C-alpha cells in the first residue's frame, strides 16, 4: 500500500513501524514487492515527474504487473462488495479504485500478504484470506512480526576435542563488544572489525 511507503518517508504516526518493515526487507528477512498500481498512483499524484524522489524510487523497484483487464473487470466488483460495503461502484473514489487494483494485483499474483493501513481493507481481511488466500496485515502488526528478538538462534553445533560444545549463531547486540575486543587483541584492521561488527 502506498501509505506504508509514505509512513516511511514522512513523519507520520506509523513511521517507526513502517521503517521496521523496510529495514526487514533490506536485511532480506522479508521480500517487499510493489504493484504496478503503486507507481501509477504516484504518477497521478506527482507534481513534477522529473523531480519526485518517491516516484523515482518506485520506478527502480520490482513491480508486480497489473492483472489482465478481463480479470480486473470481474474481480473489482467482488472486491468492492467486500471492502467498500456501503458504496456502490459508481460512488468509489479514484483512491478506492486504486486500493482495489492493489488488492486485485496481490490476489492475481498469489502474494503472501498485503501490508496496509487502509481501515476498510483491514476490516475485510478475514474475508480476503478465506476467499482469495490473501493475508491482509496492518503496518504495526507486521512490524511486530519483523522485529527480531535479541535471542540467539543456534545455527550449528559441534563437539570440541576437549569435550565442550561449540555453537555457531548470529551475534546479538550484546556480543558486539566481545567481538570487537577479541579482534582488537589480535590486531585486526579497523575495516575488518567494522565489517565483523
For each residue, the residues with C-beta under 8 A, 3 or more apart:
1: 4 5 99 102 114 115 116 117 118 121
2: 5 6 38 41 42 98 102
3: 6 7 116 117 118
4: 1 7 8 14 18 21 115 116 117 139
5: 1 2 8 9 18 34 38 54 58
6: 2 3 9 10 12 54
7: 3 4 10 12 13 14 15 17 18 19 117 139
8: 4 5 15 18 19 21 22
9: 5 6 53 54
10: 6 7 15
11: 15
12: 6 7 15
13: 7
14: 4 7 17 18 117 139 140
15: 7 8 10 11 12 18 19
16: 19 20 143
17: 7 14 20 21 139 140 142 143
18: 4 5 7 8 14 15 21 22 139 143
19: 7 8 15 16 22 23
20: 16 17 23 24 143 146 147
21: 4 8 17 18 24 25 30 32 115 139 142 143 146
22: 8 18 19 25 26 32
23: 19 20 26 27 146
24: 20 21 27 29 30 146
25: 21 22 28 29 30 31 32
26: 22 23
27: 23 24
28: 25 31
29: 24 25 146 148
30: 21 24 25 146
31: 25 28
32: 21 22 25
33: 61 62 63 64 111
34: 5 38 39 58 61 62 63 64
35: 38 63 64 66 101 102 105 106
36: 39 40 63 64 65 66 105
37: 40 41 66 98 101 102 105
38: 2 5 34 35 41 42 58 63 102
39: 34 36 42 43 55 58 59 63
40: 36 37 43 44 98
41: 2 37 38 44 45 98
42: 2 38 39 45 46 52 54 55 58
43: 39 40 46 49 55
44: 40 41 94
45: 41 42
46: 42 43 49 52 54 55
47: 52
48: 51 52
49: 43 46 52 55
50:
51: 48
52: 42 46 47 48 49 55 56
53: 9 56 57
54: 5 6 9 42 46 57 58
55: 39 42 43 46 49 52 58 59
56: 52 53 59 60
57: 53 54 60 61
58: 5 34 38 39 42 54 55 61
59: 39 55 56
60: 56 57
61: 33 34 57 58
62: 33 34
63: 33 34 35 36 38 39
64: 33 34 35 36 105 106 108 109 111
65: 36 105
66: 35 36 37 72 101 105
67: 71 72 75 104 105 108
68: 71 72
69: 72 73
70: 73 74
71: 67 68 74 75 104 108
72: 66 67 68 69 75 76 101 104
73: 69 70 76 77
74: 70 71 77 78
75: 67 71 72 78 79 104 107 108
76: 72 73 79 80 89 97 100 101 104
77: 73 74 80 81 89
78: 74 75 81 82
79: 75 76 82 83 100 103 104 128
80: 76 77 83 84 87 89 92 96 100
81: 77 78 84 85
82: 78 79 85 124 127 128 131
83: 79 80 99 100 103 120 121 123 124
84: 80 81 87 92 96 120
85: 81 82
86:
87: 80 84 91 92 96
88: 91 92
89: 76 77 80 92
90:
91: 87 88
92: 80 84 87 88 89 96 97 100
93: 96 97
94: 44 97 98
95: 98 99
96: 80 84 87 92 93 99 100
97: 76 92 93 94 100 101
98: 2 37 40 41 94 95 101 102
99: 1 83 95 96 102 103 118 120 121
100: 76 79 80 83 92 96 97 103 104
101: 35 37 66 72 76 97 98 104 105
102: 1 2 35 37 38 98 99 105 106 114 116
103: 79 83 99 100 106 107 114 121 128 134
104: 67 71 72 75 76 79 100 101 107 108
105: 35 36 37 64 65 66 67 101 102 108 109
106: 35 64 102 103 109 111 114 134
107: 75 103 104 110 128 132 133 134
108: 64 67 71 75 104 105
109: 64 105 106
110: 107 133
111: 33 64 106 114 134
112: 135
113: 134 135 136 137 142
114: 1 102 103 106 111 121 128 134 135 136 137
115: 1 4 21 137 138 139 142
116: 1 3 4 102 121 122 136 137 138 139
117: 1 3 4 7 14 122 138 139
118: 1 3 99 121 122
119: 122 123
120: 83 84 99 123 124
121: 1 83 99 103 114 116 118 124 125 128 136
122: 116 117 118 119 125 136 138
123: 83 119 120
124: 82 83 120 121 127 128 136
125: 121 122 128 129 135 136 137
126: 129 130
127: 82 124 130 131
128: 79 82 103 107 114 121 124 125 131 132 134 136
129: 125 126 132 133 134 135 136
130: 126 127
131: 82 127 128
132: 107 128 129
133: 107 110 129
134: 103 106 107 111 113 114 128 129
135: 112 113 114 125 129
136: 113 114 116 121 122 124 125 128 129
137: 113 114 115 116 125 141 142 145
138: 115 116 117 122 141 142
139: 4 7 14 17 18 21 115 116 117 142 143
140: 14 17 143 144
141: 137 138 144 145
142: 17 21 113 115 137 138 139 145 146
143: 16 17 18 20 21 139 140 146 147
144: 140 141 147
145: 137 141 142
146: 20 21 23 24 29 30 142 143
147: 20 143 144
148: 29
149:
150: 172 173 174
151: 172
152: 169 170 171 172 175
153: 169 170
154: 157 167 168 169
155: 168 169 170
156: 167 168 169
157: 154 165 166 167 168
158: 165 166
159: 163 164 165 166
160: 163 164 165 166
161:
162:
163: 159 160
164: 159 160
165: 157 158 159 160
166: 157 158 159 160
167: 154 156 157
168: 154 155 156 157
169: 152 153 154 155 156
170: 152 153 155
171: 152 175 176 179
172: 150 151 152 175 176
173: 150 176
174: 150 177 178
175: 152 171 172 178 179
176: 171 172 173 179 180 197
177: 174 180 181
178: 174 175 181 182
179: 171 175 176 182 183 196 197
180: 176 177 183 184 193 196 197
181: 177 178 184 185
182: 178 179 185 186
183: 179 180 186 188 192 193 196
184: 180 181 187 188 193
185: 181 182
186: 182 183
187: 184
188: 183 184 192 193 196
189: 192 193
190: 193 194
191: 194 195
192: 183 188 189 195 196
193: 180 183 184 188 189 190 196 197
194: 190 191 197
195: 191 192
196: 179 180 183 188 192 193
197: 176 179 180 193 194
